[in-house]
Amino acid sequence: MNTLPTNKQARTAGDISRELSAILRELKDPRVTGCLLSVVRVEVTNDLSYCTAYVSTVEGLERSKQAAEGLKSAAGFIRRELGHRLKLRHVPQLIFKPTDSIEYGASISKIINDLDIPEAPPEEDENADL
């Protein structure tokens, strides 16, 4: 059954997302540091035992997959850091999933910018003659 997240789930997901972004900047793994990596979305389970973090890079899905592998290797360190920073009684297991959402958004933006749409002439005010 797919339900809306509770306030606690949403708050925890937001906190984890914010702290994950900060922790990513501290990692030394070249798979993670050699790209523009961003946490796109964080989802936590109802019992807060698992956390899925969707990560994306500007460089595309393949680069996101490499970064996700680096994050998987550092999951223990990241989980420990989250526990210290968020003061959670139980820190959820971290699952990192690569996504190409940043690259997709950039390509959509480029398509829109490349469209040759003429500027609409300014509309004249009908009440100007009164």
N, CA, C and O atoms as CSV, one atom per row, in Angstrom:
chain,resi,resn,atom,element,x,y,z
A,1,MET,N,N,0.842,-1.168,0.000
A,1,MET,CA,C,0.000,0.000,0.000
A,1,MET,C,C,0.897,1.244,0.000
A,1,MET,O,O,1.767,1.394,0.859
A,2,ASN,N,N,0.677,2.114,-0.955
A,2,ASN,CA,C,1.491,3.312,-1.093
A,2,ASN,C,C,0.759,4.482,-0.441
A,2,ASN,O,O,-0.255,4.947,-0.960
A,3,THR,N,N,1.264,4.953,0.684
A,3,THR,CA,C,0.625,6.048,1.396
A,3,THR,C,C,1.548,7.244,1.441
A,3,THR,O,O,2.740,7.138,1.154
A,4,LEU,N,N,0.993,8.366,1.798
A,4,LEU,CA,C,1.799,9.575,1.945
A,4,LEU,C,C,2.697,9.452,3.162
A,4,LEU,O,O,2.315,8.828,4.152
A,5,PRO,N,N,3.887,10.039,3.106
A,5,PRO,CA,C,4.779,9.956,4.268
A,5,PRO,C,C,4.213,10.745,5.442
A,5,PRO,O,O,3.563,11.776,5.267
A,6,THR,N,N,4.473,10.238,6.639
A,6,THR,CA,C,4.056,10.937,7.851
A,6,THR,C,C,4.956,12.152,8.055
A,6,THR,O,O,5.978,12.305,7.386
A,7,ASN,N,N,4.562,13.003,8.981
A,7,ASN,CA,C,5.383,14.175,9.273
A,7,ASN,C,C,6.777,13.768,9.723
A,7,ASN,O,O,7.770,14.371,9.315
A,8,LYS,N,N,6.846,12.741,10.567
A,8,LYS,CA,C,8.152,12.291,11.065
A,8,LYS,C,C,9.009,11.764,9.911
A,8,LYS,O,O,10.203,12.055,9.838
A,9,GLN,N,N,8.393,10.985,9.005
A,9,GLN,CA,C,9.139,10.478,7.852
A,9,GLN,C,C,9.648,11.627,6.990
A,9,GLN,O,O,10.815,11.645,6.599
A,10,ALA,N,N,8.780,12.578,6.696
A,10,ALA,CA,C,9.163,13.706,5.843
A,10,ALA,C,C,10.253,14.541,6.503
A,10,ALA,O,O,11.203,14.961,5.841
A,11,ARG,N,N,10.121,14.782,7.795
A,11,ARG,CA,C,11.117,15.574,8.523
A,11,ARG,C,C,12.459,14.841,8.555
A,11,ARG,O,O,13.510,15.444,8.336
A,12,THR,N,N,12.415,13.543,8.829
A,12,THR,CA,C,13.649,12.748,8.872
A,12,THR,C,C,14.301,12.700,7.498
A,12,THR,O,O,15.521,12.827,7.384
A,13,ALA,N,N,13.493,12.518,6.446
A,13,ALA,CA,C,14.035,12.480,5.083
A,13,ALA,C,C,14.696,13.810,4.736
A,13,ALA,O,O,15.767,13.828,4.129
A,14,GLY,N,N,14.075,14.913,5.111
A,14,GLY,CA,C,14.657,16.229,4.855
A,14,GLY,C,C,15.961,16.431,5.601
A,14,GLY,O,O,16.931,16.949,5.048
A,15,ASP,N,N,15.979,16.014,6.876
A,15,ASP,CA,C,17.202,16.130,7.675
A,15,ASP,C,C,18.323,15.283,7.084
A,15,ASP,O,O,19.465,15.731,6.987
A,16,ILE,N,N,17.988,14.057,6.692
A,16,ILE,CA,C,18.997,13.158,6.116
A,16,ILE,C,C,19.519,13.740,4.807
A,16,ILE,O,O,20.723,13.714,4.553
A,17,SER,N,N,18.630,14.260,3.986
A,17,SER,CA,C,19.039,14.845,2.705
A,17,SER,C,C,20.020,16.000,2.923
A,17,SER,O,O,21.048,16.081,2.252
A,18,ARG,N,N,19.701,16.878,3.850
A,18,ARG,CA,C,20.559,18.032,4.141
A,18,ARG,C,C,21.937,17.569,4.635
A,18,ARG,O,O,22.967,18.052,4.163
A,19,GLU,N,N,21.943,16.637,5.580
A,19,GLU,CA,C,23.217,16.171,6.137
A,19,GLU,C,C,24.007,15.333,5.145
A,19,GLU,O,O,25.236,15.398,5.125
A,20,LEU,N,N,23.317,14.543,4.315
A,20,LEU,CA,C,24.019,13.756,3.289
A,20,LEU,C,C,24.772,14.682,2.340
A,20,LEU,O,O,25.918,14.411,1.981
A,21,SER,N,N,24.131,15.767,1.937
A,21,SER,CA,C,24.780,16.726,1.042
A,21,SER,C,C,26.057,17.273,1.668
A,21,SER,O,O,27.069,17.430,0.986
A,22,ALA,N,N,26.011,17.561,2.961
A,22,ALA,CA,C,27.193,18.070,3.657
A,22,ALA,C,C,28.270,16.988,3.769
A,22,ALA,O,O,29.452,17.267,3.571
A,23,ILE,N,N,27.870,15.767,4.083
A,23,ILE,CA,C,28.831,14.669,4.250
A,23,ILE,C,C,29.508,14.340,2.920
A,23,ILE,O,O,30.694,14.009,2.896
A,24,LEU,N,N,28.761,14.428,1.807
A,24,LEU,CA,C,29.336,14.112,0.492
A,24,LEU,C,C,30.532,15.006,0.179
A,24,LEU,O,O,31.479,14.579,-0.481
A,25,ARG,N,N,30.483,16.231,0.651
A,25,ARG,CA,C,31.596,17.155,0.395
A,25,ARG,C,C,32.842,16.771,1.178
A,25,ARG,O,O,33.944,17.201,0.837
A,26,GLU,N,N,32.680,15.962,2.230
A,26,GLU,CA,C,33.824,15.571,3.067
A,26,GLU,C,C,34.461,14.254,2.637
A,26,GLU,O,O,35.546,13.913,3.109
A,27,LEU,N,N,33.807,13.511,1.754
A,27,LEU,CA,C,34.327,12.203,1.344
A,27,LEU,C,C,35.571,12.351,0.482
A,27,LEU,O,O,35.723,13.332,-0.245
A,28,LYS,N,N,36.453,11.370,0.570
A,28,LYS,CA,C,37.714,11.414,-0.165
A,28,LYS,C,C,37.726,10.471,-1.374
A,28,LYS,O,O,38.659,10.522,-2.175
A,29,ASP,N,N,36.717,9.617,-1.521
A,29,ASP,CA,C,36.661,8.636,-2.607
A,29,ASP,C,C,36.616,9.361,-3.959
A,29,ASP,O,O,35.741,10.201,-4.168
A,30,PRO,N,N,37.542,9.054,-4.883
A,30,PRO,CA,C,37.562,9.744,-6.179
A,30,PRO,C,C,36.300,9.499,-7.011
A,30,PRO,O,O,35.962,10.319,-7.864
A,31,ARG,N,N,35.604,8.391,-6.779
A,31,ARG,CA,C,34.351,8.137,-7.503
A,31,ARG,C,C,33.282,9.149,-7.111
A,31,ARG,O,O,32.366,9.431,-7.883
A,32,VAL,N,N,33.409,9.693,-5.903
A,32,VAL,CA,C,32.420,10.636,-5.392
A,32,VAL,C,C,32.882,12.079,-5.579
A,32,VAL,O,O,32.076,12.951,-5.904
A,33,THR,N,N,34.174,12.334,-5.376
A,33,THR,CA,C,34.664,13.714,-5.409
A,33,THR,C,C,34.933,14.237,-6.806
A,33,THR,O,O,34.984,15.451,-6.999
A,34,GLY,N,N,35.106,13.372,-7.777
A,34,GLY,CA,C,35.476,13.804,-9.119
A,34,GLY,C,C,34.317,14.262,-9.979
A,34,GLY,O,O,34.470,14.366,-11.196
A,35,CYS,N,N,33.163,14.539,-9.392
A,35,CYS,CA,C,31.999,14.937,-10.182
A,35,CYS,C,C,31.120,15.890,-9.383
A,35,CYS,O,O,31.295,16.057,-8.176
A,36,LEU,N,N,30.186,16.504,-10.070
A,36,LEU,CA,C,29.204,17.358,-9.406
A,36,LEU,C,C,28.043,16.478,-8.973
A,36,LEU,O,O,27.103,16.259,-9.737
A,37,LEU,N,N,28.109,15.977,-7.753
A,37,LEU,CA,C,27.130,15.026,-7.237
A,37,LEU,C,C,26.100,15.736,-6.388
A,37,LEU,O,O,26.427,16.615,-5.591
A,38,SER,N,N,24.847,15.342,-6.569
A,38,SER,CA,C,23.767,15.969,-5.820
A,38,SER,C,C,22.795,14.905,-5.319
A,38,SER,O,O,22.513,13.927,-6.010
A,39,VAL,N,N,22.291,15.115,-4.106
A,39,VAL,CA,C,21.239,14.244,-3.566
A,39,VAL,C,C,19.921,14.802,-4.083
A,39,VAL,O,O,19.505,15.894,-3.697
A,40,VAL,N,N,19.268,14.044,-4.959
A,40,VAL,CA,C,18.048,14.519,-5.609
A,40,VAL,C,C,16.833,14.318,-4.715
A,40,VAL,O,O,15.995,15.210,-4.585
A,41,ARG,N,N,16.742,13.148,-4.101
A,41,ARG,CA,C,15.574,12.824,-3.274
A,41,ARG,C,C,15.973,11.783,-2.238
A,41,ARG,O,O,16.849,10.952,-2.477
A,42,VAL,N,N,15.320,11.840,-1.089
A,42,VAL,CA,C,15.544,10.859,-0.024
A,42,VAL,C,C,14.185,10.324,0.406
A,42,VAL,O,O,13.254,11.090,0.655
A,43,GLU,N,N,14.082,9.002,0.491
A,43,GLU,CA,C,12.856,8.365,0.961
A,43,GLU,C,C,13.213,7.453,2.133
A,43,GLU,O,O,14.218,6.744,2.085
A,44,VAL,N,N,12.398,7.467,3.178
A,44,VAL,CA,C,12.602,6.564,4.309
A,44,VAL,C,C,11.374,5.678,4.445
A,44,VAL,O,O,10.260,6.082,4.109
A,45,THR,N,N,11.591,4.465,4.941
A,45,THR,CA,C,10.481,3.539,5.139
A,45,THR,C,C,9.661,3.965,6.356
A,45,THR,O,O,10.095,4.795,7.154
A,46,ASN,N,N,8.462,3.376,6.482
A,46,ASN,CA,C,7.555,3.730,7.584
A,46,ASN,C,C,8.204,3.571,8.953
A,46,ASN,O,O,7.998,4.399,9.841
A,47,ASP,N,N,8.984,2.513,9.124
A,47,ASP,CA,C,9.613,2.261,10.419
A,47,ASP,C,C,10.998,2.908,10.541
A,47,ASP,O,O,11.707,2.686,11.523
A,48,LEU,N,N,11.374,3.703,9.545
A,48,LEU,CA,C,12.651,4.424,9.521
A,48,LEU,C,C,13.865,3.488,9.578
A,48,LEU,O,O,14.928,3.883,10.058
A,49,SER,N,N,13.712,2.253,9.091
A,49,SER,CA,C,14.835,1.329,9.130
A,49,SER,C,C,15.677,1.371,7.856
A,49,SER,O,O,16.846,0.984,7.872
A,50,TYR,N,N,15.091,1.840,6.753
A,50,TYR,CA,C,15.821,1.949,5.493
A,50,TYR,C,C,15.637,3.339,4.912
A,50,TYR,O,O,14.576,3.952,5.037
A,51,CYS,N,N,16.685,3.818,4.279
A,51,CYS,CA,C,16.658,5.135,3.647
A,51,CYS,C,C,17.236,4.982,2.243
A,51,CYS,O,O,18.365,4.522,2.076
A,52,THR,N,N,16.459,5.370,1.242
A,52,THR,CA,C,16.929,5.340,-0.134
A,52,THR,C,C,17.243,6.763,-0.568
A,52,THR,O,O,16.382,7.642,-0.539
A,53,ALA,N,N,18.489,6.973,-0.970
A,53,ALA,CA,C,18.924,8.293,-1.427
A,53,ALA,C,C,19.195,8.205,-2.926
A,53,ALA,O,O,20.011,7.400,-3.374
A,54,TYR,N,N,18.506,9.039,-3.688
A,54,TYR,CA,C,18.695,9.092,-5.135
A,54,TYR,C,C,19.725,10.177,-5.423
A,54,TYR,O,O,19.548,11.335,-5.043
A,55,VAL,N,N,20.813,9.783,-6.105
A,55,VAL,CA,C,21.897,10.713,-6.393
A,55,VAL,C,C,22.053,10.872,-7.901
A,55,VAL,O,O,21.812,9.943,-8.672
A,56,SER,N,N,22.458,12.065,-8.298
A,56,SER,CA,C,22.595,12.364,-9.719
A,56,SER,C,C,23.799,13.266,-9.939
A,56,SER,O,O,24.200,14.031,-9.061
A,57,THR,N,N,24.361,13.155,-11.134
A,57,THR,CA,C,25.465,14.024,-11.522
A,57,THR,C,C,25.116,14.713,-12.836
A,57,THR,O,O,24.276,14.235,-13.599
A,58,VAL,N,N,25.764,15.828,-13.085
A,58,VAL,CA,C,25.568,16.545,-14.339
A,58,VAL,C,C,26.141,15.718,-15.492
A,58,VAL,O,O,25.689,15.828,-16.631
A,59,GLU,N,N,27.138,14.891,-15.182
A,59,GLU,CA,C,27.841,14.122,-16.211
A,59,GLU,C,C,27.037,12.955,-16.766
A,59,GLU,O,O,27.468,12.338,-17.740
A,60,GLY,N,N,25.888,12.626,-16.187
A,60,GLY,CA,C,25.044,11.569,-16.743
A,60,GLY,C,C,24.908,10.355,-15.842
A,60,GLY,O,O,25.478,10.290,-14.753
A,61,LEU,N,N,24.126,9.389,-16.338
A,61,LEU,CA,C,23.772,8.214,-15.543
A,61,LEU,C,C,24.968,7.318,-15.237
A,61,LEU,O,O,25.082,6.804,-14.124
A,62,GLU,N,N,25.858,7.123,-16.206
A,62,GLU,CA,C,27.018,6.255,-15.955
A,62,GLU,C,C,27.878,6.817,-14.825
A,62,GLU,O,O,28.346,6.068,-13.967
A,63,ARG,N,N,28.082,8.122,-14.825
A,63,ARG,CA,C,28.871,8.761,-13.761
A,63,ARG,C,C,28.137,8.672,-12.431
A,63,ARG,O,O,28.760,8.509,-11.382
A,64,SER,N,N,26.804,8.780,-12.476
A,64,SER,CA,C,26.001,8.638,-11.262
A,64,SER,C,C,26.130,7.229,-10.692
A,64,SER,O,O,26.163,7.050,-9.475
A,65,LYS,N,N,26.205,6.232,-11.568
A,65,LYS,CA,C,26.371,4.841,-11.116
A,65,LYS,C,C,27.714,4.663,-10.414
A,65,LYS,O,O,27.793,3.995,-9.382
A,66,GLN,N,N,28.769,5.258,-10.969
A,66,GLN,CA,C,30.084,5.180,-10.328
A,66,GLN,C,C,30.053,5.840,-8.954
A,66,GLN,O,O,30.594,5.306,-7.985
A,67,ALA,N,N,29.417,7.003,-8.879
A,67,ALA,CA,C,29.335,7.724,-7.605
A,67,ALA,C,C,28.532,6.910,-6.592
A,67,ALA,O,O,28.889,6.865,-5.415
A,68,ALA,N,N,27.451,6.266,-7.038
A,68,ALA,CA,C,26.640,5.447,-6.134
A,68,ALA,C,C,27.449,4.268,-5.592
A,68,ALA,O,O,27.272,3.878,-4.438
A,69,GLU,N,N,28.329,3.701,-6.408
A,69,GLU,CA,C,29.201,2.614,-5.938
A,69,GLU,C,C,30.165,3.130,-4.873
A,69,GLU,O,O,30.406,2.459,-3.870
A,70,GLY,N,N,30.709,4.315,-5.091
A,70,GLY,CA,C,31.593,4.924,-4.094
A,70,GLY,C,C,30.859,5.192,-2.794
A,70,GLY,O,O,31.406,4.977,-1.712
A,71,LEU,N,N,29.622,5.660,-2.893
A,71,LEU,CA,C,28.815,5.920,-1.694
A,71,LEU,C,C,28.477,4.627,-0.970
A,71,LEU,O,O,28.445,4.582,0.260
A,72,LYS,N,N,28.226,3.576,-1.743
A,72,LYS,CA,C,27.930,2.270,-1.133
A,72,LYS,C,C,29.137,1.788,-0.322
A,72,LYS,O,O,28.983,1.227,0.762
A,73,SER,N,N,30.327,2.014,-0.856
A,73,SER,CA,C,31.550,1.632,-0.135
A,73,SER,C,C,31.713,2.426,1.158
A,73,SER,O,O,32.228,1.912,2.151
A,74,ALA,N,N,31.273,3.673,1.139
A,74,ALA,CA,C,31.434,4.547,2.304
A,74,ALA,C,C,30.181,4.580,3.177
A,74,ALA,O,O,30.079,5.426,4.066
A,75,ALA,N,N,29.231,3.685,2.945
A,75,ALA,CA,C,27.942,3.723,3.647
A,75,ALA,C,C,28.099,3.637,5.167
A,75,ALA,O,O,27.361,4.297,5.898
A,76,GLY,N,N,29.037,2.843,5.644
A,76,GLY,CA,C,29.254,2.730,7.088
A,76,GLY,C,C,29.688,4.052,7.696
A,76,GLY,O,O,29.161,4.474,8.725
A,77,PHE,N,N,30.650,4.705,7.057
A,77,PHE,CA,C,31.116,6.010,7.525
A,77,PHE,C,C,29.987,7.033,7.475
A,77,PHE,O,O,29.779,7.784,8.427
A,78,ILE,N,N,29.260,7.057,6.360
A,78,ILE,CA,C,28.169,8.023,6.186
A,78,ILE,C,C,27.089,7.796,7.239
A,78,ILE,O,O,26.562,8.750,7.811
A,79,ARG,N,N,26.764,6.541,7.490
A,79,ARG,CA,C,25.733,6.216,8.482
A,79,ARG,C,C,26.162,6.669,9.880
A,79,ARG,O,O,25.360,7.213,10.640
A,80,ARG,N,N,27.427,6.439,10.206
A,80,ARG,CA,C,27.936,6.861,11.509
A,80,ARG,C,C,27.878,8.389,11.643
A,80,ARG,O,O,27.471,8.913,12.680
A,81,GLU,N,N,28.286,9.086,10.593
A,81,GLU,CA,C,28.237,10.548,10.603
A,81,GLU,C,C,26.802,11.049,10.761
A,81,GLU,O,O,26.552,11.995,11.508
A,82,LEU,N,N,25.864,10.418,10.060
A,82,LEU,CA,C,24.453,10.808,10.199
A,82,LEU,C,C,23.989,10.635,11.633
A,82,LEU,O,O,23.272,11.482,12.168
A,83,GLY,N,N,24.397,9.538,12.254
A,83,GLY,CA,C,24.020,9.284,13.641
A,83,GLY,C,C,24.534,10.359,14.579
A,83,GLY,O,O,23.826,10.787,15.491
A,84,HIS,N,N,25.771,10.799,14.359
A,84,HIS,CA,C,26.345,11.855,15.205
A,84,HIS,C,C,25.650,13.191,14.980
A,84,HIS,O,O,25.363,13.915,15.933
A,85,ARG,N,N,25.382,13.512,13.730
A,85,ARG,CA,C,24.840,14.832,13.396
A,85,ARG,C,C,23.355,14.974,13.699
A,85,ARG,O,O,22.898,16.050,14.084
A,86,LEU,N,N,22.596,13.888,13.525
A,86,LEU,CA,C,21.142,13.974,13.679
A,86,LEU,C,C,20.643,13.465,15.019
A,86,LEU,O,O,19.462,13.615,15.332
A,87,LYS,N,N,21.507,12.875,15.807
A,87,LYS,CA,C,21.127,12.359,17.130
A,87,LYS,C,C,19.931,11.399,17.038
A,87,LYS,O,O,19.002,11.455,17.844
A,88,LEU,N,N,19.985,10.518,16.027
A,88,LEU,CA,C,18.922,9.517,15.863
A,88,LEU,C,C,19.207,8.314,16.745
A,88,LEU,O,O,20.357,7.897,16.883
A,89,ARG,N,N,18.170,7.762,17.337
A,89,ARG,CA,C,18.334,6.554,18.145
A,89,ARG,C,C,18.735,5.386,17.250
A,89,ARG,O,O,19.626,4.602,17.577
A,90,HIS,N,N,18.051,5.293,16.112
A,90,HIS,CA,C,18.370,4.232,15.143
A,90,HIS,C,C,18.597,4.894,13.784
A,90,HIS,O,O,17.679,5.493,13.224
A,91,VAL,N,N,19.806,4.787,13.259
A,91,VAL,CA,C,20.124,5.359,11.954
A,91,VAL,C,C,19.738,4.330,10.892
A,91,VAL,O,O,20.159,3.177,10.974
A,92,PRO,N,N,18.941,4.730,9.893
A,92,PRO,CA,C,18.494,3.765,8.880
A,92,PRO,C,C,19.634,3.250,8.010
A,92,PRO,O,O,20.643,3.928,7.814
A,93,GLN,N,N,19.451,2.024,7.486
A,93,GLN,CA,C,20.369,1.469,6.493
A,93,GLN,C,C,20.292,2.363,5.268
A,93,GLN,O,O,19.200,2.778,4.878
A,94,LEU,N,N,21.420,2.665,4.658
A,94,LEU,CA,C,21.442,3.563,3.505
A,94,LEU,C,C,21.515,2.776,2.205
A,94,LEU,O,O,22.321,1.856,2.065
A,95,ILE,N,N,20.666,3.149,1.260
A,95,ILE,CA,C,20.665,2.571,-0.074
A,95,ILE,C,C,20.830,3.736,-1.039
A,95,ILE,O,O,20.040,4.679,-1.012
A,96,PHE,N,N,21.844,3.680,-1.887
A,96,PHE,CA,C,22.094,4.747,-2.844
A,96,PHE,C,C,21.697,4.281,-4.240
A,96,PHE,O,O,22.170,3.248,-4.714
A,97,LYS,N,N,20.826,5.049,-4.897
A,97,LYS,CA,C,20.376,4.711,-6.244
A,97,LYS,C,C,20.740,5.845,-7.188
A,97,LYS,O,O,20.421,7.006,-6.932
A,98,PRO,N,N,21.422,5.496,-8.299
A,98,PRO,CA,C,21.778,6.528,-9.278
A,98,PRO,C,C,20.570,6.924,-10.124
A,98,PRO,O,O,19.697,6.102,-10.403
A,99,THR,N,N,20.533,8.169,-10.521
A,99,THR,CA,C,19.493,8.667,-11.399
A,99,THR,C,C,20.105,9.694,-12.343
A,99,THR,O,O,21.147,10.275,-12.040
A,100,ASP,N,N,19.469,9.916,-13.470
A,100,ASP,CA,C,19.994,10.898,-14.429
A,100,ASP,C,C,19.136,12.155,-14.458
A,100,ASP,O,O,19.075,12.834,-15.483
A,101,SER,N,N,18.484,12.470,-13.366
A,101,SER,CA,C,17.528,13.579,-13.353
A,101,SER,C,C,18.175,14.936,-13.616
A,101,SER,O,O,17.553,15.786,-14.253
A,102,ILE,N,N,19.391,15.166,-13.153
A,102,ILE,CA,C,20.042,16.455,-13.403
A,102,ILE,C,C,20.373,16.585,-14.890
A,102,ILE,O,O,20.126,17.629,-15.493
A,103,GLU,N,N,20.931,15.526,-15.479
A,103,GLU,CA,C,21.245,15.549,-16.907
A,103,GLU,C,C,19.955,15.708,-17.719
A,103,GLU,O,O,19.930,16.450,-18.701
A,104,TYR,N,N,18.895,15.021,-17.318
A,104,TYR,CA,C,17.608,15.103,-18.014
A,104,TYR,C,C,17.061,16.527,-17.950
A,104,TYR,O,O,16.610,17.066,-18.961
A,105,GLY,N,N,17.098,17.132,-16.774
A,105,GLY,CA,C,16.627,18.503,-16.612
A,105,GLY,C,C,17.433,19.477,-17.456
A,105,GLY,O,O,16.875,20.402,-18.047
A,106,ALA,N,N,18.745,19.269,-17.513
A,106,ALA,CA,C,19.604,20.144,-18.323
A,106,ALA,C,C,19.272,19.990,-19.805
A,106,ALA,O,O,19.270,20.975,-20.544
A,107,SER,N,N,18.991,18.761,-20.243
A,107,SER,CA,C,18.664,18.561,-21.662
A,107,SER,C,C,17.317,19.192,-22.009
A,107,SER,O,O,17.163,19.756,-23.092
A,108,ILE,N,N,16.341,19.104,-21.105
A,108,ILE,CA,C,15.041,19.745,-21.334
A,108,ILE,C,C,15.219,21.257,-21.406
A,108,ILE,O,O,14.629,21.912,-22.265
A,109,SER,N,N,16.018,21.806,-20.519
A,109,SER,CA,C,16.279,23.245,-20.514
A,109,SER,C,C,16.930,23.684,-21.818
A,109,SER,O,O,16.582,24.729,-22.367
A,110,LYS,N,N,17.883,22.881,-22.321
A,110,LYS,CA,C,18.557,23.206,-23.577
A,110,LYS,C,C,17.565,23.179,-24.734
A,110,LYS,O,O,17.601,24.053,-25.600
A,111,ILE,N,N,16.677,22.177,-24.756
A,111,ILE,CA,C,15.675,22.077,-25.822
A,111,ILE,C,C,14.779,23.313,-25.813
A,111,ILE,O,O,14.493,23.886,-26.864
A,112,ILE,N,N,14.342,23.716,-24.634
A,112,ILE,CA,C,13.468,24.892,-24.525
A,112,ILE,C,C,14.201,26.145,-24.983
A,112,ILE,O,O,13.628,26.977,-25.688
A,113,ASN,N,N,15.466,26.286,-24.588
A,113,ASN,CA,C,16.244,27.457,-24.994
A,113,ASN,C,C,16.522,27.480,-26.492
A,113,ASN,O,O,16.661,28.552,-27.081
A,114,ASP,N,N,16.606,26.289,-27.119
A,114,ASP,CA,C,16.896,26.205,-28.552
A,114,ASP,C,C,15.666,26.437,-29.422
A,114,ASP,O,O,15.804,26.626,-30.630
A,115,LEU,N,N,14.483,26.429,-28.850
A,115,LEU,CA,C,13.274,26.664,-29.637
A,115,LEU,C,C,13.293,28.090,-30.187
A,115,LEU,O,O,13.675,29.035,-29.496
A,116,ASP,N,N,12.878,28.221,-31.427
A,116,ASP,CA,C,12.872,29.539,-32.071
A,116,ASP,C,C,11.448,30.085,-32.019
A,116,ASP,O,O,10.712,30.033,-33.005
A,117,ILE,N,N,11.077,30.603,-30.862
A,117,ILE,CA,C,9.738,31.144,-30.668
A,117,ILE,C,C,9.836,32.666,-30.753
A,117,ILE,O,O,10.554,33.286,-29.967
A,118,PRO,N,N,9.115,33.275,-31.706
A,118,PRO,CA,C,9.191,34.734,-31.819
A,118,PRO,C,C,8.529,35.403,-30.617
A,118,PRO,O,O,7.571,34.885,-30.042
A,119,GLU,N,N,9.055,36.542,-30.261
A,119,GLU,CA,C,8.491,37.315,-29.156
A,119,GLU,C,C,7.111,37.813,-29.562
A,119,GLU,O,O,6.924,38.270,-30.690
A,120,ALA,N,N,6.154,37.730,-28.663
A,120,ALA,CA,C,4.815,38.247,-28.932
A,120,ALA,C,C,4.863,39.771,-28.852
A,120,ALA,O,O,5.485,40.333,-27.951
A,121,PRO,N,N,4.191,40.442,-29.816
A,121,PRO,CA,C,4.197,41.915,-29.740
A,121,PRO,C,C,3.443,42.366,-28.512
A,121,PRO,O,O,2.497,41.700,-28.092
A,122,PRO,N,N,3.840,43.486,-27.921
A,122,PRO,CA,C,3.139,43.958,-26.722
A,122,PRO,C,C,1.694,44.301,-27.075
A,122,PRO,O,O,1.420,44.906,-28.111
A,123,GLU,N,N,0.789,43.910,-26.205
A,123,GLU,CA,C,-0.631,44.173,-26.441
A,123,GLU,C,C,-0.901,45.638,-26.143
A,123,GLU,O,O,-0.385,46.203,-25.179
A,124,GLU,N,N,-1.732,46.244,-27.007
A,124,GLU,CA,C,-2.075,47.644,-26.796
A,124,GLU,C,C,-3.206,47.734,-25.797
A,124,GLU,O,O,-4.096,46.884,-25.768
A,125,ASP,N,N,-3.166,48.744,-25.000
A,125,ASP,CA,C,-4.178,48.955,-23.976
A,125,ASP,C,C,-5.444,49.507,-24.629
A,125,ASP,O,O,-5.419,50.558,-25.269
A,126,GLU,N,N,-6.565,48.773,-24.454
A,126,GLU,CA,C,-7.828,49.184,-25.078
A,126,GLU,C,C,-8.356,50.498,-24.486
A,126,GLU,O,O,-9.067,51.234,-25.169
A,127,ASN,N,N,-8.031,50.791,-23.273
A,127,ASN,CA,C,-8.534,51.992,-22.614
A,127,ASN,C,C,-7.655,53.211,-22.866
A,127,ASN,O,O,-7.916,54.278,-22.309
A,128,ALA,N,N,-6.628,53.079,-23.686
A,128,ALA,CA,C,-5.705,54.196,-23.925
A,128,ALA,C,C,-6.379,55.343,-24.660
A,128,ALA,O,O,-5.976,56.495,-24.495
A,129,ASP,N,N,-7.406,55.055,-25.474
A,129,ASP,CA,C,-8.077,56.096,-26.253
A,129,ASP,C,C,-9.055,56.904,-25.424
A,129,ASP,O,O,-9.489,57.960,-25.884
A,130,LEU,N,N,-9.426,56.474,-24.241
A,130,LEU,CA,C,-10.442,57.182,-23.452
A,130,LEU,C,C,-9.927,58.394,-22.777
A,130,LEU,O,O,-10.677,59.080,-22.083
